[in-house]
Amino acid sequence: MPAVRIGGVPNPIEGVLFRFRARGPGLMRRLGERHRVATVTGVPSPQRTRKAETSHGFNPLLVLEGEGWGDTDMTDRIREFLRNRRDDGPILVVDLEVVAENFTKFARALPDTRVFYAVKANPAPEVLNLLAEMGSCFDCASVVEIEQAMATGATTDRISFGNTIKKEKDIARALQYGVRLFAVDCEAEVEKIARQAELIGARDVKVFCRFLQDCEGAEWPLSRKFGCAAEMAPRVLEHAHRLGLQAYGLSFHVGSQQTNMGAWDQALTTASSIFRTLAERGIELKMVNMGGGFPTKYLKDVPSAEAYGASIFEALTKHFGNRIPETIIEPGRGMVGNAGIIESEVVLISKKSDEDEVRWVYLDIGKFHGLAETMDEAIRYPIRTERDGDAVAPCVLAGPTCDSVDVMYERKPYDLPVSLSIGDKVLIEATGAYTTTYSTVGFNGFAPLASVCI
């Protein structure tokens, strides 16, 4: 059965065509039990069926119609794993079924857009293999991440070197591997790519220029580290064109955990203007990389994937009319965030004075071992304990290290059960993204955050 393709790269259109070779029908059967089965797009009409029997009694080629997006309820599979766990220490447990569901929702929300998973969010081989089998492409920030993506069997036409800051030797290695899509935000980066492309004899090397974008509405706003002023972008891409590279498109990022759906409209206003400017100069751009920013649910509800998709498509139509360019999104947090839960343990509970009404709860995990995004209390994770339902009182949450900055929530204390005791287990939800990759190698002798995918 043929997979739907855009530009030679497998891409879901009006649904997702799943191929699970190693995992086979088991995962798909479990998913199918929780979702309606819809028509497979791109499959010849005799095989378009609401449900098709196979030797396993279930069609592994199907489309899932998901409800909602980013729910953080613990799955039965994670609950069962933790019930039987005997190891000590904090651990992240990722349910691959949830990752699969998230990919489906992205694909259905923006059916004509290629999904480039942001590898940095969670590069676990099991996550990458799953997404590769589902047809995802990969946004990579380094040669190592490129190699991790390639290890899944994904071809290099499904890989973007999305970091605007690259050593020249890393550009050379990526070109030798066959990567042809690169992010830039200045002339100097363009020149590095052009030099290496000429030395290696690489052809059809495409660059896209990232421009700065306001991150208002994002819970984790981005700094000015990446991107150039919008008025600089035409000059950067003209320079690439002169040096023999393909001035391919633009990119922007509206900030991580972005709940303002209008942020993409603002960015696409700028993008369409740059498209027109370069067209007047004889350069036809082909692509807009709309970045990440898609949220997962923490303590507040977030809009559904369908809502984001409708809003973004409306903005694309508004600014590009019937000449919508090729589009890319780079979900990371929204892809894996709600798929993971960290099990931690209470190490100590104390007060700083007899009069203090706020307790200090020290866990065996902190900022240095996966919870770096609690910096400035920007991300407030849902926390569950085995004593939920009891009376609660405000607590400061801190990690176990001998470093004074290893405090997660102090400015706004967290309400936890008064009955919480030393040795109790604490579940930190929606931690599938940006936790293992932020964990130190061994600060204070504590091991990096353990992780398992189920």
VEXFIVO-497329 format. One record per residue (C-alpha): x, y, z; residue number from 0. Coordinates in nm, 3 decimals, decimal comma, always signed. Layout:
<sites>
xx = X&yy = Y&zz = Z&n = NUM
...
</sites>
This chain:
<sites>
xx = +0,000&yy = +0,000&zz = +0,000&n = 0
xx = +0,152&yy = +0,336&zz = -0,101&n = 1
xx = +0,226&yy = +0,594&zz = +0,165&n = 2
xx = +0,119&yy = +0,949&zz = +0,098&n = 3
xx = +0,419&yy = +1,163&zz = +0,007&n = 4
xx = +0,493&yy = +1,533&zz = -0,019&n = 5
xx = +0,813&yy = +1,635&zz = -0,192&n = 6
xx = +0,935&yy = +1,277&zz = -0,186&n = 7
xx = +0,906&yy = +1,252&zz = +0,191&n = 8
xx = +0,638&yy = +1,038&zz = +0,360&n = 9
xx = +0,384&yy = +1,268&zz = +0,512&n = 10
xx = +0,038&yy = +1,219&zz = +0,659&n = 11
xx = -0,249&yy = +1,382&zz = +0,471&n = 12
xx = -0,599&yy = +1,383&zz = +0,619&n = 13
xx = -0,478&yy = +1,117&zz = +0,860&n = 14
xx = -0,181&yy = +0,899&zz = +0,932&n = 15
xx = -0,062&yy = +0,591&zz = +0,754&n = 16
xx = +0,106&yy = +0,375&zz = +1,015&n = 17
xx = +0,366&yy = +0,111&zz = +0,947&n = 18
xx = +0,463&yy = -0,086&zz = +1,253&n = 19
xx = +0,698&yy = -0,360&zz = +1,146&n = 20
xx = +0,872&yy = -0,456&zz = +1,469&n = 21
xx = +0,590&yy = -0,348&zz = +1,695&n = 22
xx = +0,330&yy = -0,502&zz = +1,469&n = 23
xx = -0,038&yy = -0,508&zz = +1,552&n = 24
xx = -0,003&yy = -0,517&zz = +1,929&n = 25
xx = +0,042&yy = -0,144&zz = +1,975&n = 26
xx = -0,207&yy = -0,067&zz = +1,702&n = 27
xx = -0,468&yy = -0,296&zz = +1,855&n = 28
xx = -0,440&yy = -0,121&zz = +2,189&n = 29
xx = -0,465&yy = +0,218&zz = +2,018&n = 30
xx = -0,759&yy = +0,101&zz = +1,811&n = 31
xx = -0,948&yy = +0,001&zz = +2,122&n = 32
xx = -0,937&yy = +0,362&zz = +2,242&n = 33
xx = -1,003&yy = +0,543&zz = +1,915&n = 34
xx = -1,234&yy = +0,526&zz = +1,619&n = 35
xx = -1,085&yy = +0,384&zz = +1,303&n = 36
xx = -1,103&yy = +0,616&zz = +1,004&n = 37
xx = -1,040&yy = +0,580&zz = +0,635&n = 38
xx = -0,677&yy = +0,546&zz = +0,525&n = 39
xx = -0,589&yy = +0,822&zz = +0,282&n = 40
xx = -0,361&yy = +0,731&zz = -0,006&n = 41
xx = -0,468&yy = +0,365&zz = -0,010&n = 42
xx = -0,630&yy = +0,234&zz = -0,330&n = 43
xx = -1,009&yy = +0,237&zz = -0,311&n = 44
xx = -1,058&yy = -0,141&zz = -0,273&n = 45
xx = -0,862&yy = -0,115&zz = +0,054&n = 46
xx = -1,039&yy = +0,194&zz = +0,187&n = 47
xx = -1,234&yy = +0,042&zz = +0,466&n = 48
xx = -1,343&yy = +0,135&zz = +0,814&n = 49
xx = -1,180&yy = -0,177&zz = +0,951&n = 50
xx = -0,990&yy = -0,448&zz = +0,772&n = 51
xx = -0,911&yy = -0,791&zz = +0,906&n = 52
xx = -0,561&yy = -0,932&zz = +0,889&n = 53
xx = -0,409&yy = -1,252&zz = +1,018&n = 54
xx = -0,394&yy = -1,073&zz = +1,352&n = 55
xx = -0,759&yy = -0,968&zz = +1,336&n = 56
xx = -0,673&yy = -0,597&zz = +1,306&n = 57
xx = -0,556&yy = -0,369&zz = +1,029&n = 58
xx = -0,213&yy = -0,223&zz = +1,115&n = 59
xx = -0,267&yy = +0,040&zz = +0,845&n = 60
xx = -0,519&yy = +0,279&zz = +0,993&n = 61
xx = -0,590&yy = +0,631&zz = +1,099&n = 62
xx = -0,672&yy = +0,732&zz = +1,455&n = 63
xx = -0,926&yy = +1,001&zz = +1,532&n = 64
xx = -0,803&yy = +1,138&zz = +1,864&n = 65
xx = -0,996&yy = +1,338&zz = +2,119&n = 66
xx = -0,830&yy = +1,639&zz = +2,280&n = 67
xx = -0,458&yy = +1,696&zz = +2,318&n = 68
xx = -0,200&yy = +1,690&zz = +2,591&n = 69
xx = -0,391&yy = +1,515&zz = +2,868&n = 70
xx = -0,160&yy = +1,413&zz = +3,153&n = 71
xx = -0,362&yy = +1,136&zz = +3,313&n = 72
xx = -0,142&yy = +0,840&zz = +3,404&n = 73
xx = -0,202&yy = +0,555&zz = +3,164&n = 74
xx = -0,277&yy = +0,204&zz = +3,284&n = 75
xx = +0,053&yy = +0,090&zz = +3,131&n = 76
xx = +0,258&yy = +0,339&zz = +3,334&n = 77
xx = +0,060&yy = +0,259&zz = +3,647&n = 78
xx = +0,129&yy = -0,113&zz = +3,602&n = 79
xx = +0,500&yy = -0,055&zz = +3,539&n = 80
xx = +0,541&yy = +0,155&zz = +3,853&n = 81
xx = +0,341&yy = -0,093&zz = +4,059&n = 82
xx = +0,590&yy = -0,366&zz = +3,971&n = 83
xx = +0,904&yy = -0,152&zz = +3,986&n = 84
xx = +1,165&yy = -0,250&zz = +4,245&n = 85
xx = +1,457&yy = -0,023&zz = +4,152&n = 86
xx = +1,552&yy = +0,278&zz = +4,365&n = 87
xx = +1,589&yy = +0,634&zz = +4,244&n = 88
xx = +1,386&yy = +0,868&zz = +4,024&n = 89
xx = +1,280&yy = +0,740&zz = +3,683&n = 90
xx = +1,100&yy = +0,879&zz = +3,381&n = 91
xx = +0,846&yy = +0,640&zz = +3,228&n = 92
xx = +0,728&yy = +0,720&zz = +2,874&n = 93
xx = +0,421&yy = +0,554&zz = +2,723&n = 94
xx = +0,483&yy = +0,516&zz = +2,351&n = 95
xx = +0,112&yy = +0,482&zz = +2,281&n = 96
xx = +0,065&yy = +0,842&zz = +2,394&n = 97
xx = +0,348&yy = +0,956&zz = +2,165&n = 98
xx = +0,178&yy = +0,778&zz = +1,875&n = 99
xx = -0,151&yy = +0,946&zz = +1,956&n = 100
xx = +0,015&yy = +1,288&zz = +1,970&n = 101
xx = +0,179&yy = +1,238&zz = +1,632&n = 102
xx = -0,159&yy = +1,143&zz = +1,489&n = 103
xx = -0,319&yy = +1,459&zz = +1,623&n = 104
xx = -0,046&yy = +1,680&zz = +1,477&n = 105
xx = -0,074&yy = +1,508&zz = +1,141&n = 106
xx = -0,451&yy = +1,543&zz = +1,130&n = 107
xx = -0,448&yy = +1,903&zz = +1,255&n = 108
xx = -0,216&yy = +2,018&zz = +0,974&n = 109
xx = -0,247&yy = +1,746&zz = +0,708&n = 110
xx = -0,041&yy = +1,925&zz = +0,441&n = 111
xx = +0,245&yy = +2,008&zz = +0,678&n = 112
xx = +0,550&yy = +1,790&zz = +0,736&n = 113
xx = +0,620&yy = +1,705&zz = +1,100&n = 114
xx = +0,987&yy = +1,739&zz = +1,201&n = 115
xx = +1,011&yy = +1,608&zz = +1,557&n = 116
xx = +1,249&yy = +1,817&zz = +1,770&n = 117
xx = +1,492&yy = +1,544&zz = +1,876&n = 118
xx = +1,625&yy = +1,750&zz = +2,166&n = 119
xx = +1,294&yy = +1,713&zz = +2,352&n = 120
xx = +1,350&yy = +1,342&zz = +2,412&n = 121
xx = +1,599&yy = +1,148&zz = +2,199&n = 122
xx = +1,520&yy = +0,804&zz = +2,344&n = 123
xx = +1,579&yy = +0,547&zz = +2,065&n = 124
xx = +1,235&yy = +0,397&zz = +2,126&n = 125
xx = +1,069&yy = +0,736&zz = +2,070&n = 126
xx = +1,272&yy = +0,807&zz = +1,756&n = 127
xx = +1,210&yy = +0,460&zz = +1,612&n = 128
xx = +0,837&yy = +0,491&zz = +1,670&n = 129
xx = +0,815&yy = +0,831&zz = +1,506&n = 130
xx = +1,031&yy = +0,724&zz = +1,213&n = 131
xx = +0,799&yy = +0,431&zz = +1,149&n = 132
xx = +0,502&yy = +0,667&zz = +1,155&n = 133
xx = +0,659&yy = +0,886&zz = +0,885&n = 134
xx = +0,796&yy = +1,169&zz = +1,098&n = 135
xx = +1,090&yy = +1,379&zz = +0,990&n = 136
xx = +1,349&yy = +1,508&zz = +1,238&n = 137
xx = +1,473&yy = +1,850&zz = +1,348&n = 138
xx = +1,831&yy = +1,802&zz = +1,468&n = 139
xx = +2,058&yy = +2,041&zz = +1,657&n = 140
xx = +2,388&yy = +1,854&zz = +1,624&n = 141
xx = +2,567&yy = +1,581&zz = +1,434&n = 142
xx = +2,492&yy = +1,339&zz = +1,718&n = 143
xx = +2,120&yy = +1,406&zz = +1,683&n = 144
xx = +2,150&yy = +1,357&zz = +1,307&n = 145
xx = +2,314&yy = +1,020&zz = +1,371&n = 146
xx = +2,041&yy = +0,930&zz = +1,620&n = 147
xx = +1,776&yy = +1,008&zz = +1,358&n = 148
xx = +1,963&yy = +0,812&zz = +1,090&n = 149
xx = +1,989&yy = +0,514&zz = +1,326&n = 150
xx = +1,611&yy = +0,475&zz = +1,295&n = 151
xx = +1,647&yy = +0,410&zz = +0,924&n = 152
xx = +1,517&yy = +0,754&zz = +0,832&n = 153
xx = +1,674&yy = +0,884&zz = +0,514&n = 154
xx = +1,854&yy = +1,218&zz = +0,527&n = 155
xx = +1,588&yy = +1,390&zz = +0,318&n = 156
xx = +1,380&yy = +1,363&zz = +0,636&n = 157
xx = +1,639&yy = +1,547&zz = +0,847&n = 158
xx = +1,690&yy = +1,919&zz = +0,901&n = 159
xx = +2,002&yy = +2,066&zz = +1,066&n = 160
xx = +1,794&yy = +2,324&zz = +1,250&n = 161
xx = +2,060&yy = +2,482&zz = +1,472&n = 162
xx = +2,173&yy = +2,822&zz = +1,343&n = 163
xx = +2,507&yy = +2,782&zz = +1,526&n = 164
xx = +2,719&yy = +2,506&zz = +1,373&n = 165
xx = +3,090&yy = +2,429&zz = +1,357&n = 166
xx = +3,213&yy = +2,406&zz = +1,001&n = 167
xx = +3,333&yy = +2,051&zz = +1,054&n = 168
xx = +2,982&yy = +1,956&zz = +1,168&n = 169
xx = +2,834&yy = +2,111&zz = +0,856&n = 170
xx = +3,080&yy = +1,903&zz = +0,651&n = 171
xx = +2,981&yy = +1,584&zz = +0,833&n = 172
xx = +2,611&yy = +1,653&zz = +0,783&n = 173
xx = +2,665&yy = +1,716&zz = +0,412&n = 174
xx = +2,865&yy = +1,394&zz = +0,382&n = 175
xx = +2,576&yy = +1,207&zz = +0,544&n = 176
xx = +2,343&yy = +1,353&zz = +0,283&n = 177
xx = +2,164&yy = +1,622&zz = +0,485&n = 178
xx = +2,064&yy = +1,908&zz = +0,255&n = 179
xx = +1,842&yy = +2,132&zz = +0,469&n = 180
xx = +2,011&yy = +2,386&zz = +0,698&n = 181
xx = +1,901&yy = +2,675&zz = +0,920&n = 182
xx = +2,086&yy = +3,007&zz = +0,913&n = 183
xx = +2,036&yy = +3,352&zz = +1,060&n = 184
xx = +2,337&yy = +3,547&zz = +0,930&n = 185
xx = +2,571&yy = +3,575&zz = +0,632&n = 186
xx = +2,863&yy = +3,415&zz = +0,818&n = 187
xx = +2,667&yy = +3,092&zz = +0,871&n = 188
xx = +2,568&yy = +3,094&zz = +0,503&n = 189
xx = +2,934&yy = +3,124&zz = +0,405&n = 190
xx = +3,032&yy = +2,823&zz = +0,619&n = 191
xx = +2,770&yy = +2,607&zz = +0,449&n = 192
xx = +2,865&yy = +2,732&zz = +0,102&n = 193
xx = +3,234&yy = +2,662&zz = +0,160&n = 194
xx = +3,173&yy = +2,307&zz = +0,273&n = 195
xx = +2,919&yy = +2,237&zz = +0,000&n = 196
xx = +3,177&yy = +2,343&zz = -0,259&n = 197
xx = +3,457&yy = +2,139&zz = -0,100&n = 198
xx = +3,243&yy = +1,826&zz = -0,081&n = 199
xx = +3,070&yy = +1,883&zz = -0,414&n = 200
xx = +2,727&yy = +1,875&zz = -0,252&n = 201
xx = +2,443&yy = +1,991&zz = -0,472&n = 202
xx = +2,091&yy = +2,111&zz = -0,401&n = 203
xx = +2,185&yy = +2,242&zz = -0,057&n = 204
xx = +1,889&yy = +2,435&zz = +0,085&n = 205
xx = +1,902&yy = +2,700&zz = +0,354&n = 206
xx = +1,619&yy = +2,868&zz = +0,541&n = 207
xx = +1,662&yy = +3,187&zz = +0,741&n = 208
xx = +1,525&yy = +3,217&zz = +1,091&n = 209
xx = +1,390&yy = +3,557&zz = +1,188&n = 210
xx = +1,320&yy = +3,687&zz = +1,538&n = 211
xx = +0,964&yy = +3,664&zz = +1,659&n = 212
xx = +0,779&yy = +3,798&zz = +1,962&n = 213
xx = +0,711&yy = +3,516&zz = +2,211&n = 214
xx = +0,427&yy = +3,685&zz = +2,399&n = 215
xx = +0,195&yy = +3,421&zz = +2,542&n = 216
xx = +0,463&yy = +3,153&zz = +2,579&n = 217
xx = +0,529&yy = +3,006&zz = +2,923&n = 218
xx = +0,893&yy = +2,941&zz = +2,820&n = 219
xx = +0,981&yy = +3,243&zz = +2,601&n = 220
xx = +1,290&yy = +3,224&zz = +2,383&n = 221
xx = +1,572&yy = +3,477&zz = +2,398&n = 222
xx = +1,728&yy = +3,665&zz = +2,110&n = 223
xx = +1,992&yy = +3,393&zz = +2,073&n = 224
xx = +1,842&yy = +3,255&zz = +1,751&n = 225
xx = +1,719&yy = +3,449&zz = +1,452&n = 226
xx = +1,782&yy = +3,784&zz = +1,288&n = 227
xx = +1,568&yy = +4,092&zz = +1,250&n = 228
xx = +1,306&yy = +4,039&zz = +0,981&n = 229
xx = +1,456&yy = +4,316&zz = +0,765&n = 230
xx = +1,788&yy = +4,125&zz = +0,757&n = 231
xx = +1,641&yy = +3,798&zz = +0,633&n = 232
xx = +1,619&yy = +3,895&zz = +0,263&n = 233
xx = +1,985&yy = +3,998&zz = +0,266&n = 234
xx = +2,090&yy = +3,669&zz = +0,426&n = 235
xx = +1,897&yy = +3,464&zz = +0,170&n = 236
xx = +2,020&yy = +3,675&zz = -0,121&n = 237
xx = +2,374&yy = +3,605&zz = -0,002&n = 238
xx = +2,298&yy = +3,231&zz = +0,000&n = 239
xx = +2,162&yy = +3,258&zz = -0,355&n = 240
xx = +2,475&yy = +3,435&zz = -0,477&n = 241
xx = +2,697&yy = +3,165&zz = -0,324&n = 242
xx = +2,517&yy = +2,886&zz = -0,508&n = 243
xx = +2,293&yy = +2,763&zz = -0,230&n = 244
xx = +1,916&yy = +2,737&zz = -0,267&n = 245
xx = +1,745&yy = +3,014&zz = -0,075&n = 246
xx = +1,470&yy = +2,780&zz = +0,029&n = 247
xx = +1,259&yy = +2,949&zz = +0,292&n = 248
xx = +1,209&yy = +3,101&zz = +0,634&n = 249
xx = +1,162&yy = +2,986&zz = +0,990&n = 250
xx = +1,047&yy = +3,131&zz = +1,318&n = 251
xx = +0,965&yy = +3,012&zz = +1,669&n = 252
xx = +0,682&yy = +3,162&zz = +1,873&n = 253
xx = +0,817&yy = +3,040&zz = +2,208&n = 254
xx = +0,781&yy = +2,712&zz = +2,391&n = 255
xx = +0,450&yy = +2,620&zz = +2,556&n = 256
xx = +0,274&yy = +2,883&zz = +2,348&n = 257
xx = -0,095&yy = +2,911&zz = +2,434&n = 258
xx = -0,165&yy = +3,217&zz = +2,219&n = 259
xx = -0,277&yy = +3,070&zz = +1,889&n = 260
xx = -0,256&yy = +3,412&zz = +1,728&n = 261
xx = +0,124&yy = +3,405&zz = +1,764&n = 262
xx = +0,155&yy = +3,210&zz = +1,439&n = 263
xx = -0,060&yy = +3,464&zz = +1,256&n = 264
xx = +0,176&yy = +3,743&zz = +1,358&n = 265
xx = +0,480&yy = +3,546&zz = +1,243&n = 266
xx = +0,320&yy = +3,448&zz = +0,912&n = 267
xx = +0,245&yy = +3,816&zz = +0,847&n = 268
xx = +0,619&yy = +3,877&zz = +0,857&n = 269
xx = +0,701&yy = +3,566&zz = +0,657&n = 270
xx = +0,466&yy = +3,655&zz = +0,372&n = 271
xx = +0,617&yy = +4,002&zz = +0,353&n = 272
xx = +0,968&yy = +3,857&zz = +0,318&n = 273
xx = +0,839&yy = +3,616&zz = +0,052&n = 274
xx = +0,709&yy = +3,913&zz = -0,150&n = 275
xx = +1,028&yy = +4,113&zz = -0,103&n = 276
xx = +1,247&yy = +3,834&zz = -0,237&n = 277
xx = +1,006&yy = +3,753&zz = -0,520&n = 278
xx = +1,048&yy = +4,111&zz = -0,638&n = 279
xx = +1,423&yy = +4,046&zz = -0,641&n = 280
xx = +1,387&yy = +3,730&zz = -0,846&n = 281
xx = +1,415&yy = +3,474&zz = -0,565&n = 282
xx = +1,117&yy = +3,245&zz = -0,512&n = 283
xx = +1,109&yy = +3,098&zz = -0,162&n = 284
xx = +0,945&yy = +2,757&zz = -0,125&n = 285
xx = +0,903&yy = +2,681&zz = +0,244&n = 286
xx = +0,801&yy = +2,819&zz = +0,583&n = 287
xx = +0,919&yy = +2,637&zz = +0,893&n = 288
xx = +0,664&yy = +2,733&zz = +1,160&n = 289
xx = +0,875&yy = +2,591&zz = +1,443&n = 290
xx = +0,749&yy = +2,440&zz = +1,763&n = 291
xx = +0,576&yy = +2,598&zz = +2,060&n = 292
xx = +0,285&yy = +2,353&zz = +2,069&n = 293
xx = +0,202&yy = +2,299&zz = +2,435&n = 294
xx = +0,137&yy = +2,006&zz = +2,658&n = 295
xx = -0,106&yy = +2,027&zz = +2,947&n = 296
xx = +0,047&yy = +2,107&zz = +3,285&n = 297
xx = -0,179&yy = +2,269&zz = +3,545&n = 298
xx = -0,385&yy = +2,463&zz = +3,292&n = 299
xx = -0,590&yy = +2,340&zz = +3,001&n = 300
xx = -0,446&yy = +2,414&zz = +2,657&n = 301
xx = -0,620&yy = +2,442&zz = +2,319&n = 302
xx = -0,658&yy = +2,122&zz = +2,118&n = 303
xx = -0,436&yy = +2,027&zz = +1,826&n = 304
xx = -0,736&yy = +2,077&zz = +1,600&n = 305
xx = -0,775&yy = +2,434&zz = +1,724&n = 306
xx = -0,409&yy = +2,512&zz = +1,657&n = 307
xx = -0,433&yy = +2,353&zz = +1,314&n = 308
xx = -0,742&yy = +2,551&zz = +1,218&n = 309
xx = -0,591&yy = +2,878&zz = +1,341&n = 310
xx = -0,260&yy = +2,823&zz = +1,161&n = 311
xx = -0,427&yy = +2,716&zz = +0,836&n = 312
xx = -0,649&yy = +3,023&zz = +0,851&n = 313
xx = -0,339&yy = +3,240&zz = +0,891&n = 314
xx = -0,161&yy = +3,066&zz = +0,602&n = 315
xx = -0,462&yy = +3,121&zz = +0,375&n = 316
xx = -0,494&yy = +3,483&zz = +0,491&n = 317
xx = -0,132&yy = +3,568&zz = +0,413&n = 318
xx = -0,051&yy = +3,341&zz = +0,117&n = 319
xx = -0,390&yy = +3,296&zz = -0,050&n = 320
xx = -0,394&yy = +3,000&zz = -0,288&n = 321
xx = -0,013&yy = +2,995&zz = -0,307&n = 322
xx = +0,056&yy = +2,842&zz = +0,033&n = 323
xx = +0,420&yy = +2,729&zz = +0,044&n = 324
xx = +0,552&yy = +2,401&zz = +0,175&n = 325
xx = +0,521&yy = +2,407&zz = +0,553&n = 326
xx = +0,702&yy = +2,239&zz = +0,840&n = 327
xx = +0,632&yy = +2,220&zz = +1,213&n = 328
xx = +0,881&yy = +2,109&zz = +1,480&n = 329
xx = +0,688&yy = +1,980&zz = +1,781&n = 330
xx = +0,888&yy = +1,857&zz = +2,077&n = 331
xx = +0,710&yy = +1,926&zz = +2,405&n = 332
xx = +0,371&yy = +1,876&zz = +2,241&n = 333
xx = +0,483&yy = +1,542&zz = +2,100&n = 334
xx = +0,624&yy = +1,374&zz = +2,411&n = 335
xx = +0,553&yy = +1,594&zz = +2,714&n = 336
xx = +0,232&yy = +1,432&zz = +2,832&n = 337
xx = +0,363&yy = +1,084&zz = +2,748&n = 338
xx = +0,601&yy = +1,079&zz = +3,046&n = 339
xx = +0,576&yy = +1,065&zz = +3,424&n = 340
xx = +0,863&yy = +1,082&zz = +3,672&n = 341
xx = +0,841&yy = +0,876&zz = +3,988&n = 342
xx = +1,034&yy = +1,043&zz = +4,270&n = 343
xx = +1,068&yy = +0,991&zz = +4,644&n = 344
xx = +1,042&yy = +1,224&zz = +4,941&n = 345
xx = +1,384&yy = +1,242&zz = +5,110&n = 346
xx = +1,311&yy = +1,498&zz = +5,381&n = 347
xx = +1,031&yy = +1,722&zz = +5,509&n = 348
xx = +1,121&yy = +2,011&zz = +5,740&n = 349
xx = +1,046&yy = +2,369&zz = +5,845&n = 350
xx = +1,287&yy = +2,661&zz = +5,868&n = 351
xx = +1,143&yy = +2,785&zz = +6,197&n = 352
xx = +0,880&yy = +2,690&zz = +6,451&n = 353
xx = +0,660&yy = +2,974&zz = +6,326&n = 354
xx = +0,697&yy = +2,885&zz = +5,958&n = 355
xx = +0,373&yy = +2,761&zz = +5,805&n = 356
xx = +0,546&yy = +2,651&zz = +5,486&n = 357
xx = +0,715&yy = +2,311&zz = +5,486&n = 358
xx = +1,018&yy = +2,226&zz = +5,275&n = 359
xx = +0,979&yy = +1,900&zz = +5,084&n = 360
xx = +1,305&yy = +1,762&zz = +4,943&n = 361
xx = +1,279&yy = +1,508&zz = +4,662&n = 362
xx = +1,543&yy = +1,278&zz = +4,518&n = 363
xx = +1,521&yy = +1,478&zz = +4,193&n = 364
xx = +1,575&yy = +1,847&zz = +4,130&n = 365
xx = +1,692&yy = +2,106&zz = +3,880&n = 366
xx = +2,016&yy = +1,923&zz = +3,811&n = 367
xx = +1,856&yy = +1,589&zz = +3,738&n = 368
xx = +1,583&yy = +1,668&zz = +3,490&n = 369
xx = +1,368&yy = +1,949&zz = +3,630&n = 370
xx = +1,566&yy = +2,238&zz = +3,484&n = 371
xx = +1,250&yy = +2,391&zz = +3,340&n = 372
xx = +1,136&yy = +2,481&zz = +3,691&n = 373
xx = +1,391&yy = +2,762&zz = +3,658&n = 374
xx = +1,212&yy = +3,086&zz = +3,750&n = 375
xx = +0,913&yy = +2,856&zz = +3,809&n = 376
xx = +0,830&yy = +2,890&zz = +3,440&n = 377
xx = +0,696&yy = +2,535&zz = +3,407&n = 378
xx = +0,479&yy = +2,410&zz = +3,694&n = 379
xx = +0,439&yy = +2,036&zz = +3,663&n = 380
xx = +0,131&yy = +1,853&zz = +3,791&n = 381
xx = +0,229&yy = +1,658&zz = +4,103&n = 382
xx = +0,045&yy = +1,358&zz = +4,239&n = 383
xx = +0,102&yy = +1,172&zz = +4,566&n = 384
xx = -0,034&yy = +0,856&zz = +4,723&n = 385
xx = -0,201&yy = +1,077&zz = +4,988&n = 386
xx = -0,403&yy = +1,296&zz = +4,751&n = 387
xx = -0,740&yy = +1,378&zz = +4,902&n = 388
xx = -0,597&yy = +1,457&zz = +5,246&n = 389
xx = -0,578&yy = +1,812&zz = +5,376&n = 390
xx = -0,309&yy = +2,019&zz = +5,205&n = 391
xx = -0,066&yy = +2,295&zz = +5,305&n = 392
xx = +0,187&yy = +2,505&zz = +5,109&n = 393
xx = +0,529&yy = +2,350&zz = +5,050&n = 394
xx = +0,855&yy = +2,458&zz = +4,895&n = 395
xx = +0,987&yy = +2,184&zz = +4,666&n = 396
xx = +1,363&yy = +2,133&zz = +4,643&n = 397
xx = +1,610&yy = +1,882&zz = +4,510&n = 398
xx = +1,868&yy = +1,671&zz = +4,695&n = 399
xx = +2,195&yy = +1,837&zz = +4,588&n = 400
xx = +2,430&yy = +2,058&zz = +4,786&n = 401
xx = +2,356&yy = +2,358&zz = +4,568&n = 402
xx = +2,141&yy = +2,646&zz = +4,686&n = 403
xx = +1,978&yy = +2,697&zz = +4,344&n = 404
xx = +1,835&yy = +2,344&zz = +4,351&n = 405
xx = +1,490&yy = +2,471&zz = +4,454&n = 406
xx = +1,198&yy = +2,418&zz = +4,217&n = 407
xx = +0,902&yy = +2,603&zz = +4,365&n = 408
xx = +0,957&yy = +2,863&zz = +4,638&n = 409
xx = +0,822&yy = +3,192&zz = +4,509&n = 410
xx = +0,485&yy = +3,024&zz = +4,467&n = 411
xx = +0,475&yy = +2,724&zz = +4,704&n = 412
xx = +0,300&yy = +2,405&zz = +4,601&n = 413
xx = +0,001&yy = +2,272&zz = +4,797&n = 414
xx = +0,072&yy = +1,913&zz = +4,902&n = 415
xx = -0,094&yy = +1,681&zz = +5,155&n = 416
xx = -0,011&yy = +1,751&zz = +5,518&n = 417
xx = +0,013&yy = +1,374&zz = +5,566&n = 418
xx = +0,297&yy = +1,344&zz = +5,311&n = 419
xx = +0,587&yy = +1,158&zz = +5,475&n = 420
xx = +0,952&yy = +1,076&zz = +5,417&n = 421
xx = +0,979&yy = +0,780&zz = +5,183&n = 422
xx = +0,648&yy = +0,850&zz = +5,006&n = 423
xx = +0,644&yy = +0,832&zz = +4,628&n = 424
xx = +0,565&yy = +1,146&zz = +4,432&n = 425
xx = +0,461&yy = +1,142&zz = +4,065&n = 426
xx = +0,562&yy = +1,440&zz = +3,852&n = 427
xx = +0,344&yy = +1,439&zz = +3,544&n = 428
xx = +0,389&yy = +1,573&zz = +3,189&n = 429
xx = +0,765&yy = +1,525&zz = +3,211&n = 430
xx = +0,825&yy = +1,339&zz = +2,885&n = 431
xx = +1,003&yy = +1,638&zz = +2,728&n = 432
xx = +1,317&yy = +1,826&zz = +2,831&n = 433
xx = +1,394&yy = +1,621&zz = +3,140&n = 434
xx = +1,640&yy = +1,341&zz = +3,060&n = 435
xx = +1,823&yy = +1,571&zz = +2,819&n = 436
xx = +1,864&yy = +1,835&zz = +3,092&n = 437
xx = +1,990&yy = +1,588&zz = +3,353&n = 438
xx = +2,354&yy = +1,629&zz = +3,456&n = 439
xx = +2,600&yy = +1,344&zz = +3,409&n = 440
xx = +2,666&yy = +1,312&zz = +3,782&n = 441
xx = +2,653&yy = +1,636&zz = +3,976&n = 442
xx = +2,718&yy = +1,568&zz = +4,347&n = 443
xx = +2,752&yy = +1,201&zz = +4,258&n = 444
xx = +2,385&yy = +1,160&zz = +4,172&n = 445
xx = +2,321&yy = +0,944&zz = +3,868&n = 446
xx = +2,153&yy = +1,093&zz = +3,560&n = 447
xx = +1,776&yy = +1,056&zz = +3,544&n = 448
xx = +1,686&yy = +0,698&zz = +3,450&n = 449
xx = +1,435&yy = +0,650&zz = +3,170&n = 450
xx = +1,227&yy = +0,368&zz = +3,026&n = 451
xx = +0,985&yy = +0,357&zz = +2,734&n = 452
xx = +0,694&yy = +0,116&zz = +2,744&n = 453
</sites>
